[in-house]
Amino acid sequence: MADTANPSAAPHYTEHEKRHRIFSIMAASSGNLVEWFDFYIYAFCAVYFAPSFFPKSDPTAQLLNTAGIFAAGFLMRPIGGWLFGRIADRNGRKNSMVISVSMMCGGSLLIACLPTYASIGAWAPALLLVARLFQGLSVGGEYGTTATYMSEVALRGQRGFYSSFQYVTLIGGQLLAVLVVVVLQQLMDDAELRAWGWRIPFVIGAITAVVALLLRRTLHETTTAEGRANKNAGTISHLFSHHKAAFFTVLGYTAGGSLIFYTFTTYMQKYLVNSAGMSIKTASNVMTVCLFLYMCMQPLFGALSDRIGRRTNMLLFGALGAVATVPILSALQGVTSPFMAGVLIVLALAIVSFYTSISGIVKAEMFPPEVRALGVGLAYAVANAIFGGSAEYVALGLKSIGHESAFYWYVTVMMVIAFAVAWRLPREGKYLHHDH
């Protein structure tokens, strides 16, 4: 795609402009970290706050109810992708990112302060659902707008490297959420965590969101007033009338990318416990180390794309994913050593990094400015909700009927599709040739 190996193509930036652009990348990505921290802290704290919001007769029912509300937040993502993509294209990337992180802040603060079922009855779970829907809407809009902004503001010739920080902070949000819960578990006993301690991470999330909001308010806008005033800006009709092929191309490789990402990140901990027979604590430790290494890989693979081209990165992702998924998941099923499990998972995540490191930029390069945030955000959110969100359910469902290996082949088929779609990508990005 754009920014193939040609150092002479990179323009000269003054030191002031370099610092300004790098600060913009940091400010945008800090909000991304906060958004994902707030989104995932719900899942990690659910076991503690479930009894506070649902009748206490059945612990399983409590967790199912909280899981249902988590899923509802996931299903809001396509709506968020459309809504915030439209706002970003019609009213500016900065405004969209400020509204997005404000909404996430409000959702976290509401959860932190919610009265329990014992205090207000059925209003408690209803308000919890409302807060979660706000968060789902927010995080659904976060991806497309942040990916678009970071790709537009990044230094030309290094766009892959700088855009990779979107996934650095996305994974960092997950890790930070785990870390906060682990620290609280060391400082408080189980009774305290269930009584009130679970509220602390949501307060932290709200406070950090305010900091991210202040940082985002300092950002400069990357779109022009003329572009935002365009009657086609942010419209579904224009997107599908003139950029349908780009939309379905992005949808195609995001489907496989989301599926394999969730397979080797969020589902993998359960897989190590249920299929490999590890203890929960060991599996958690393995995944924490693997996710940290995965986070560190992103800038390396992003920088690689600046050398070999976005299309080559995507072809390697599809090909290696198709070849390696079945052997890696099969080997993990029989692994006994936590170290070997970690090596196999890191190998899988290295393959996934060919995609995630450039996930935002490779999509942004497919659309013109007037529908860029909408095209990126909506295509990502739809594919993510359908294929990423269902990964765990499909895997566990096939395992329950004795066909666990069928899931390995399902992921492989999606990788073949991702490879086929990547093969159709132009050798240079259609858009984003020039800096804003």
C-alpha positions in Angstrom: 0.0 0.0 0.0 1.3 3.5 0.6 4.6 4.2 2.1 6.5 1.4 0.4 10.2 1.3 0.7 11.3 4.6 -0.8 12.9 6.8 1.9 13.4 9.6 -0.6 9.5 9.9 -0.9 9.3 11.0 2.8 9.0 14.8 3.0 11.1 17.0 5.2 9.5 17.9 8.5 10.7 20.6 10.8 11.5 19.6 14.4 8.5 21.5 15.6 6.2 19.7 13.2 7.6 16.3 14.1 7.1 17.0 17.8 3.6 18.3 17.2 2.6 15.2 15.1 4.1 12.8 17.6 2.3 14.6 20.5 -1.0 14.3 18.5 -0.4 10.5 18.1 0.2 10.2 21.8 -2.9 12.2 22.8 -5.1 10.2 20.4 -3.7 6.9 21.5 -4.0 7.7 25.2 -7.7 8.1 24.8 -7.7 4.7 23.0 -6.0 3.1 26.0 -8.6 4.6 28.4 -11.5 3.5 26.2 -10.3 -0.1 26.1 -9.4 -0.1 29.8 -12.9 1.0 30.7 -14.5 -1.5 28.3 -12.6 -4.5 29.6 -12.6 -3.7 33.3 -16.3 -4.7 33.3 -15.5 -8.2 32.2 -12.7 -8.6 34.8 -14.8 -7.3 37.7 -18.1 -9.0 36.8 -17.5 -11.9 39.2 -17.4 -9.3 42.1 -20.3 -7.0 41.2 -22.8 -9.5 39.7 -24.5 -10.3 43.1 -25.0 -6.5 43.6 -27.2 -6.1 40.6 -29.1 -9.4 40.2 -31.1 -11.6 42.7 -28.7 -13.7 44.7 -30.3 -17.1 44.3 -28.1 -18.4 41.5 -24.5 -17.3 40.9 -24.5 -18.8 37.4 -27.6 -16.7 36.5 -25.9 -13.6 37.9 -22.8 -14.2 35.7 -25.0 -14.9 32.7 -26.9 -11.7 33.2 -23.7 -9.6 33.4 -22.4 -11.5 30.4 -25.6 -10.6 28.5 -25.1 -7.0 29.3 -21.4 -7.3 28.1 -22.7 -8.8 24.8 -25.2 -5.9 24.5 -22.3 -3.5 24.7 -20.5 -5.5 21.9 -23.6 -5.3 19.7 -23.7 -1.5 20.0 -20.4 -1.3 18.1 -21.7 -1.2 14.6 -24.1 1.7 15.6 -21.1 3.4 17.2 -19.0 2.9 14.1 -21.7 4.5 11.9 -22.6 7.3 14.4 -19.0 8.4 15.2 -17.8 7.8 11.7 -20.5 10.3 10.5 -19.6 12.8 13.2 -15.9 12.5 12.3 -16.4 13.0 8.6 -19.0 15.8 9.0 -17.8 17.6 12.1 -14.2 16.7 12.4 -12.0 13.9 13.8 -11.2 15.9 17.0 -14.9 16.4 17.9 -15.7 12.8 17.4 -12.8 11.6 19.6 -13.7 14.1 22.3 -17.4 13.0 22.4 -16.3 9.3 22.3 -14.1 9.5 25.4 -16.6 11.8 27.2 -19.3 9.1 26.7 -17.0 6.4 28.0 -16.2 8.5 31.0 -19.9 9.0 31.7 -20.6 5.2 31.4 -17.8 4.3 33.8 -18.8 7.0 36.3 -22.4 5.8 36.2 -21.4 2.2 36.9 -19.0 3.3 39.7 -21.9 5.2 41.5 -24.8 2.8 40.7 -27.0 1.8 43.7 -27.4 -2.0 44.1 -30.4 -4.2 43.5 -31.1 -4.2 47.2 -31.4 -0.4 47.1 -33.5 0.3 44.0 -34.6 -3.1 42.8 -34.9 -3.7 39.0 -33.7 -0.2 38.2 -30.1 -1.3 39.2 -29.6 -3.8 36.3 -31.6 -1.5 34.0 -29.2 1.4 34.7 -26.2 -1.0 34.4 -27.4 -1.9 30.9 -27.8 1.8 30.0 -24.2 2.5 31.1 -22.9 -0.5 29.2 -24.8 0.5 26.0 -23.2 4.0 26.3 -19.7 2.3 26.6 -20.4 0.0 23.7 -21.5 2.9 21.5 -18.4 4.8 22.5 -15.8 2.0 21.9 -17.6 1.2 18.6 -16.9 4.7 17.4 -13.4 4.9 18.9 -11.7 2.5 16.5 -12.6 4.1 13.2 -12.0 7.7 14.2 -8.7 7.0 16.0 -7.4 4.9 13.2 -8.3 7.6 10.7 -6.8 10.4 12.7 -3.6 8.6 13.5 -3.1 7.6 9.8 -3.7 11.2 8.7 -1.4 12.8 11.3 1.5 10.3 11.2 4.8 11.2 9.5 4.8 10.1 5.9 7.3 7.2 5.4 6.6 6.1 9.0 2.9 5.8 8.9 2.9 2.0 9.6 5.1 2.6 12.7 3.1 5.4 14.2 -0.3 3.9 13.4 0.7 0.7 15.2 0.4 2.5 18.5 -3.4 2.2 18.2 -3.1 -1.5 18.9 -0.3 -0.9 21.5 -2.8 1.1 23.5 -5.7 -1.2 22.7 -3.7 -4.2 24.2 -2.3 -1.9 26.9 -5.9 -1.1 28.0 -6.5 -4.9 28.4 -3.3 -5.4 30.4 -3.9 -2.3 32.6 -7.4 -3.6 33.4 -5.9 -7.0 34.5 -3.2 -5.3 36.5 -5.6 -3.0 38.4 -7.7 -6.1 39.4 -4.6 -8.1 40.4 -3.4 -5.2 42.6 -6.9 -4.8 44.3 -6.9 -8.6 44.9 -3.7 -8.2 46.8 -4.8 -5.2 48.9 -8.4 -6.3 49.6 -10.1 -9.5 50.7 -12.9 -11.1 48.7 -15.7 -9.7 50.9 -14.5 -6.1 50.5 -14.1 -6.5 46.7 -17.7 -7.8 46.5 -19.1 -5.1 48.8 -17.5 -2.0 47.3 -13.9 -2.6 46.0 -15.2 -3.5 42.5 -16.2 0.2 42.1 -12.6 1.4 42.3 -11.5 0.4 38.8 -14.5 2.2 37.3 -13.6 5.4 39.2 -10.0 5.0 37.9 -11.4 4.6 34.4 -13.6 7.8 34.7 -10.7 9.8 36.1 -8.2 8.7 33.3 -10.9 9.4 30.8 -11.1 13.0 31.9 -7.3 13.3 31.4 -7.6 11.8 27.9 -10.4 14.2 27.2 -8.2 17.2 28.2 -5.4 15.9 25.9 -7.8 15.3 23.0 -9.1 18.9 23.3 -5.6 20.1 22.4 -5.5 18.2 19.1 -5.6 20.0 15.7 -8.1 19.0 13.1 -6.9 17.0 10.1 -9.9 17.7 7.8 -10.7 20.9 6.0 -13.8 23.0 6.5 -14.5 22.5 2.8 -14.3 18.7 3.1 -16.6 18.7 6.2 -19.2 20.8 4.3 -19.3 18.4 1.4 -22.9 17.1 1.1 -21.5 13.5 0.7 -19.4 13.7 3.9 -20.2 10.9 6.3 -23.1 9.5 4.3 -23.9 5.8 3.9 -25.4 6.5 0.4 -22.1 7.9 -0.9 -20.0 5.2 0.8 -22.0 2.4 -0.9 -22.5 4.2 -4.2 -18.8 5.0 -4.8 -16.8 3.0 -2.4 -18.7 -0.3 -2.0 -15.7 -2.4 -3.2 -13.4 -0.8 -0.6 -16.0 -1.3 2.1 -16.3 -5.0 1.4 -12.5 -5.4 1.0 -12.0 -4.0 4.5 -14.9 -6.1 5.8 -13.3 -9.2 4.3 -9.9 -9.0 5.9 -11.3 -7.6 9.2 -13.5 -10.6 9.6 -10.5 -12.9 9.6 -8.4 -10.5 11.5 -10.9 -10.0 14.3 -11.6 -13.8 14.5 -7.9 -14.8 14.9 -7.2 -11.8 17.2 -10.0 -12.9 19.7 -9.0 -16.5 19.3 -5.4 -15.9 20.5 -6.2 -13.2 23.1 -9.5 -13.3 25.0 -10.5 -16.9 24.2 -7.0 -18.3 24.7 -7.1 -18.2 28.5 -10.2 -20.4 28.6 -8.7 -22.7 26.0 -5.6 -23.3 28.1 -7.9 -24.2 31.1 -10.6 -26.2 29.3 -8.6 -27.9 26.6 -5.0 -28.0 27.7 -5.9 -28.6 31.4 -3.9 -25.7 33.0 -4.9 -24.1 36.2 -6.7 -20.7 35.9 -3.8 -18.9 37.7 -1.2 -20.5 35.4 -3.2 -19.7 32.3 -3.6 -16.1 33.5 0.1 -15.7 34.0 0.9 -17.1 30.6 -1.6 -14.8 28.8 -0.4 -11.7 30.7 3.2 -12.3 29.5 2.0 -13.2 26.0 -0.1 -10.0 25.7 2.7 -7.9 26.9 5.1 -9.3 24.3 2.3 -8.9 21.7 1.9 -5.3 22.6 5.7 -4.7 22.2 5.6 -6.4 18.7 3.2 -3.8 17.2 5.7 -1.0 16.4 8.2 -3.5 14.9 5.6 -5.0 12.5 4.3 -1.5 11.8 7.8 -0.3 10.9 8.2 -3.5 8.7 5.2 -2.4 6.7 6.9 0.9 6.0 9.7 -1.1 4.4 7.9 -3.9 2.5 4.5 -2.3 1.9 1.1 -2.8 3.5 -0.1 -5.3 0.9 2.9 -7.6 1.6 2.2 -7.4 5.3 -1.4 -8.5 4.7 -0.4 -11.3 2.3 2.0 -12.7 4.9 -0.7 -12.4 7.6 -3.3 -14.4 5.5 -0.8 -17.0 4.3 0.9 -17.7 7.6 -2.4 -17.6 9.5 -3.9 -20.2 7.1 -0.8 -22.5 7.3 -0.1 -22.2 11.1 -3.5 -22.0 12.8 -4.4 -25.7 12.9 -0.8 -26.9 13.9 -0.6 -24.3 16.7 -4.1 -24.9 18.2 -3.6 -28.7 17.9 -0.2 -28.4 19.7 -1.6 -26.2 22.4 -4.3 -28.7 23.1 -1.7 -31.3 24.3 0.9 -28.9 25.8 1.9 -29.5 29.4 4.6 -26.9 29.8 3.5 -23.3 30.4 6.7 -22.1 28.7 5.9 -24.0 25.6 2.3 -22.8 25.6 3.7 -19.3 25.8 6.1 -19.8 22.9 3.3 -21.2 20.7 0.9 -18.3 21.6 3.6 -15.7 21.0 4.3 -17.3 17.6 0.6 -17.1 16.7 0.4 -13.5 17.9 3.5 -12.6 15.8 1.5 -13.8 12.8 -1.5 -11.8 13.9 0.8 -8.7 14.3 1.2 -8.5 10.5 -2.4 -7.4 10.5 -3.0 -5.7 13.8 0.0 -3.4 13.6 -1.3 -1.8 10.4 -5.0 -2.5 11.0 -5.9 1.2 11.1 -3.7 2.5 8.3 -4.4 -0.3 5.8 -8.1 0.5 6.1 -7.8 4.3 6.1 -5.8 4.1 2.9 -8.9 2.6 1.1 -11.2 5.6 1.6 -11.2 9.3 0.6 -11.4 11.9 3.5 -15.1 12.6 3.2 -16.1 9.0 4.1 -12.9 7.7 5.6 -13.9 7.5 9.3 -17.3 6.1 8.4 -15.9 3.5 6.0 -13.2 2.3 8.4 -15.4 2.4 11.5 -18.5 0.8 10.1 -16.6 -2.0 8.3 -14.5 -2.8 11.3 -17.5 -2.7 13.8 -19.7 -5.0 11.7 -16.9 -7.6 11.0 -15.7 -7.3 14.7 -19.2 -7.8 16.1 -20.1 -10.8 13.9 -16.7 -12.7 13.7 -14.7 -11.3 16.7 -17.6 -11.2 19.1 -18.7 -14.7 18.3 -15.3 -16.4 18.4 -15.6 -17.7 21.9 -19.1 -18.9 21.5 -18.4 -20.8 18.3 -15.3 -22.4 19.8 -17.1 -23.5 23.0 -20.2 -24.6 21.0 -18.1 -26.8 18.7 -16.2 -28.2 21.7 -19.5 -29.0 23.6 -20.6 -31.3 20.7 -17.2 -33.0 20.4 -15.9 -31.2 17.3 -13.4 -28.8 18.8 -11.0 -29.2 15.8 -13.7 -27.8 13.5 -13.1 -24.4 15.0 -9.4 -24.6 14.0 -10.5 -25.1 10.4 -13.1 -22.3 10.6 -10.3 -19.9 11.6 -8.1 -21.3 8.8 -10.8 -20.8 6.1 -11.2 -17.2 7.3 -7.5 -16.7 6.9 -7.6 -18.0 3.4 -10.4 -15.5 2.7 -8.2 -12.7 4.2 -5.3 -13.8 2.0 -7.6 -13.7 -1.1 -8.9 -10.3 -0.2 -5.3 -9.0 0.5 -4.2 -10.3 -2.9 -6.7 -7.8 -4.5 -5.3 -4.8 -2.6 -3.5 -2.3 -4.8 0.3 -2.2 -4.4 0.1 1.4 -3.3 -2.7 3.0 -1.3 -5.4 4.6 -3.3 -5.6 7.5 -0.9 -3.4 9.1 1.8 -0.6 9.8 -0.6 -0.3 13.4 0.7 -0.1 14.7 4.2 -2.7 16.9 5.7 
